Amino acid sequence: MNKARLGSSEFIGTFLLVFIGVGSVTSVTGAGNGGLLTVSLAFGLAVAVVVAAVGHVSGAHINPSVTIALFVTGKIKLPDAILYIVSQLAGATVAAFALNHLLGPGAAAAGVTSINHALISTFQGLIIEIILTFFLVFVIFGTAVDMRAQKLPSLFIGLTVVIDIIVGGPFTGSSLNPARSFGPALASGHWDGHWIYWVGPIVGAVAAALLYQTLFLPRGAAEALPDVRPDAAESASA
């Protein structure tokens, strides 16, 4: 039952993120700064409300790179990490197909992340995804993992997504999240440069997690994650 609850939390959270975020791309007309701001707010606010709603259930990773970073730093066990990632990918995929069905066959394609080769190279796009995801996971550790400075983590994590998309959106689409890119790619059949949206976010997330844990999280410091860590959640409800 606990596994089902955790998987459902990640599925629903990622579904909402992709449905709202990619749906906002479809609804925005034109490519001006107003459109970029709308999309960045849609994604950021979606992340904020999901973290607030189910952060106490599963931790609201809703992002395979976040789950991998937490696994590498020992915050989640491998079987649970696999469950989380499968649930995230499933949620993103169902959301993308739902958008195609409800808003038209081009809805998921509108949300496909790709490198803007008119502005940057593939390598530059990879580095941008690494840096922006590093920033996101660094904030996650600073607000949601480290209890010494835990203040409204949902707000600050969501705001980080907003500013990341404002900066990187015109260049890479600012995925920061392999599941967010996977769902629309699968639903539209557009896979050009898709590897960037796995490698970049995972490298950036793991680097941020290891750096924060090594330099900023003293050994034995109180963490928020024991309250939402899958094995702890199971113990609490046993």
N, C-alpha and C positions, 0 to 999 in steps of 0.2 A: 504493500500500500504506500509506503514511504517513497519507494522508487517511482511509483506512478505519479505521486504528488510532485516530486522534484522534476520529473520529465515533463509533466503537464505544465508546470510553471514556466519552464524554459521554452516549451513549444508555444504557449500562448503569448509570452513576452516577446519572443522573436517574431511571431506572426503579427502582433500589433506594431512592432517597430517597422517591419517591411511594408505592411499594409498602409500605415499612415505616412511613412517617409516616402516610399516610392509612389504612393497615391498622390502625394503633394507635387511630385515632379510632373505627373500626368496632368494635374489640374492647373499648373502654372503655365501661362502663355508668355512667349517671348523668352529671351535669354539675358535680360538686364539684371542689374544688381537687386532690384526688387524681387525678382524671381529667385535669385540665390538666397536672399534673406528669408523668404518664405519657406524654401526647402530646408534650410539650415535650422530654422525654428521648429519645423514639423518633426524632423529627426531628433533634435535635442529635447523637445518637450515630450516626445514619445518615450525616449530613454528615461527621462526624469520620472514620468508617471509610472512606467513599468518598474523601475527600481523602488519607488515608493510603495507600489502595490504588492509586489512579490519578493522584494529584497529579503524579507524576513523568512520567506519560505525556502528559496533555493539560492539566494544571493543575487538573483537577477543578472547572471552573466550575459545572457542573450547575445553572445559573441564567442565563437570558438577560440579566438586569440586570447581573450580574457581567461577562459577556462584553461587553456594550455599554460598561460603564465602562472595561474594559481596552482596548477598541477606541478609545474617545475619547481615552485617554491614550497611545495609540501602542504598546500592548503586544502587540497582535494585529492581523493584517491583515484587511481586509474580507472576502475570500473565506473565510478561516478562521472569522471571526466568524459568517458566515451558516451555514457547515457546523455550527458548534457549536450555534447556536440551533435549527436544524432538528432536529438530533440530540436536543437536550434536550426539545423539544416532542414529538417522536416517542416518546422514552423515557417521558415522563410520561403520554402518552396510552395507550400499551400497558399501562403499569402500572395505570392506572385501569380499563381494560376487563378486565384480568386479575382485579382485585379484585372487580368485578361478577360475573365468571364463577365465581370461587372462593368468595366470601363472601356472595353474594346481590346482587340487582339494586340494592339501596340502598347498597352499600358505597361507591361513588364519590360518591354524593350526600352521604354523611355527611362527606366530606372537602372539600366545596365551601366556599370562603371567601366570607363575606358580612359586610356591616356590621350590627352589632347596633343597630338604630335605636331600641331601647328605652333605650339608654345613650348613644349618640353620633349626630351627624349624618354625612351623607356626606362633607362637607368635613373634619370632624374625623377620620374614618376615613382619608381620603387623607393627611392630615398625619401620622397615626400610622404609616402604611406608609412614608412618606418618611423619617421619623426613625429607625425601626427598621432599615430597609435601609441608611441612612447609617451607622449604628453597625456593622452587619455588614461592609460593604465597607471601612470605616475599619480594622477589625480585620484583614481580609484583607490590606490593603496593609501594615499594620504588622507582620504575622507571616509572610506568605507572599511578599510582593513585596520589601520592604525587608530586605536581608540583615543589616543592622547589629543587628537585634533578633530575628532569626529563631529562635524557640524553640517547638518542637512546634506548628506552625501548625494541624494537624488538630484538636488538642485545643482550642485557644482559639477557633477558628472554630466548632467544634461547640458549645462552651459559650455562645458569643454567640447562636447560634440558640436554645438552651435558654432563656436569660433573655429574649430577644426575645419568644418565644412565651408565656412566663409573664406578661409585661407586657401584650402586645397581643392575646393569644389571645381573651379574653372580648369584645373590642371589634371586631376585624377578622378574626380567625382567624390573624393574623400570618403572612401569606403570605411576604413578602420576596422572592418568586420567581414571575415570571409563568408559568413552566412548571408549577410545583407547583399553581397555580390552574387553568391551562388544561386539564390532563388530566382532573381530576374534573369540570370544567364541561362538557367535550365528551362525556364518558361518561354524564353524567346529564342533559344538556340544560338545566342551570341557569346562566343567564348574567347574572342581576341584578347590576348594579354591577361587572361583570367588568373594565371599563376601569380601575377603581381599582387593580387588581392588576397592571396594566402600567405605568400612569403613575406611581404612587407608588414602587414599587421602582426603576424606571429613573431617576427624578429623584433619589431618595436615593442610589443607587449612583454616578451620575455626579458628583453634588456631592461625595461623600466622596472619590472617586478624584482629582478635580481639586484638592481642598483638600490632600490628602496629598501629591500630586505637587508642588504649588506651594510648600507651606510646610514640609514635613517630609522630602522626599526630595531631597537636594542633587543638583545637576547632576553627572552622572558617578558617582553612588553605585552601589555594587554592588547588583544586583537578582537575585532568585531566578528570575524569569521567563525570562531567556535560556536556562535549562536545560530549560524545558518549553514555551517558546514554539514554536508550530507550525513556523515557518520555521527555527528553530534545531534543532528535532528532526529535520527533514528533512536539514539539513546534516550533523548528527552521524551519521546512518545512511546517508548517501550513500556 
